Amino acid sequence: MTIGRGLTARLGAMIRERFGAPRIGVISDSTVASLYRETLSASLAEAGLDVRFFDFPAGESRKTFETVGAALDFLARERFTRSDFVLAFGGGVPGDLAGFAAAIYLRGVRFLQVPTTLLAAVDSSVGGKTGVDLPQGKNLAGAFWQPSAVYCDPDFFRTLPDERVAEGYAEMIKHGLIADEAYLRRLETLGPGDGIEEIIARSVEIKASFVAADTRDTGLRQTLNFGHTFGHAIEKVSAYSVSHGSAVAIGMMMACRAADRLGLSESSMTARLEALLRLYRLPTGTAYGAEELAGAALSDKKRSGETIQFVFPIRAGAAALVPVPAADIPRVFRLGLS
């Protein structure tokens, strides 16, 4: 990942220097297109790159096969070839969807990630997971397809509402809690908006280390799902009115409480995590009930046969993968609720 304020103005030149002069199909949502298309277009045009744009209505509800189909039609209609690039421009939804389109168009074309949210910068733009949602749950269809490059311009984050910025901090806190206590302490000494380039870089390093060790997400990389089994259930039950970052924040709290009550924690992280989440203006609880959430979790993609893999914190900087039988899922959710 290349990180730098004002990077977008140089993006076209950077792409041309590294990749020559491919045609570029930019896939973004309507919100990002309305805010930043002219800025991106100017940078790419100045470098002499041939660019075409496709955007779709913003929102998680649009992360579907129907939208991917429309993106594929766009690429085919514009006669993109394997020597060209798809450029994912936006937050997690455009990134996941554009990456999936790149993975399956012509059985795979190269793509670039240009995240415009803090959450996408430290999470979905890194690691090569792409996909769409199904009515039964999030990200149930997709492919592993690594971007050729990721370009992160923190200036994009200035136009985000505070709650959207906070979502990115949820993933950063997760990285510290599962892998690096020193980084966790750094987040405790900073606050929203402080040291942004430094902490993005460290979060990306942590995530990349898990991805490099387990590119297909069959073992160690699943530790990155800390908070996600609980969180995805909250998103689904809320019909995605609770954002991903907020749901993961609540999910991490639930995982800490459950770990304490199951006797899995060597040192409880519950109070420390709650303080961190409050520092970064993130939620710590939900009004949804255990039975409803457990029912949603049973269709999560992390289910394997009759078990679901949970990630529980052991101590600051370390977590464990624990398979839980499907019959015990409601109990684990009850233990996770305050």
C-alpha angles and dihedrals in degrees: 000000000000112000127190142130112253090016093135092071088060097038097101092051091047092052092047093049093051104033107021117232109321122163111258129213109199115206117191141141127261094260095053092042092054093049105037114012093101092050093050094042092053093051094049094043092050088058090052096249122153106233135185125186134217123177134175133196111287123251144077089264088069094057092102143120088259092061092043088052090054090049091051090050088053093052092047094045090052089047098237114181137197090269090063133079138236111215116205107210119185142025130325098299097054090040095053093042097045091046091052091049089051091049095055104030107101085350089293138350128186119267141190129213122220105175117200098187129064090233093056091045094058099031129017098028090060124065107030101259109146132168153104138262127256126206087257095058152314124308095354092145124046150094141247105250120157120217116239089227141352122216118194122192110182089199087081090066092064091078095050121105113250092253092056092051089049090059090066091053089057090064092044091053088049091055092052094046096051100036120009126035091183089058089047089054089049090055089050091055095046128056139205111319097011123125092351100166091046095051095042088055093050093047091050090050091053094048093044091054091057092045093050091052094048113016095172096049096239100129135348095021089065087075085079087069090076106142093006102100089056092036098051089051090054091049093050096046090048090051085241094299085124107070123236095249093048091047092051091050090054090042092055090052090050091049091051093049092047092048090053093049093045091051094242099123120091087192122014115245097183100100093039092050092047090054091049093049091051091049089056093042096248128146121255104192146031136215093218117110129245097243094051093047093045090053090054091048093057090072093048115127090238089071114110114188107306097345138072121209112234126189115220127184115243097182137325107310097014137079137172135222110233122184110218121197113243091241090061097049096095090053092051090051091049090052090050095055118086 
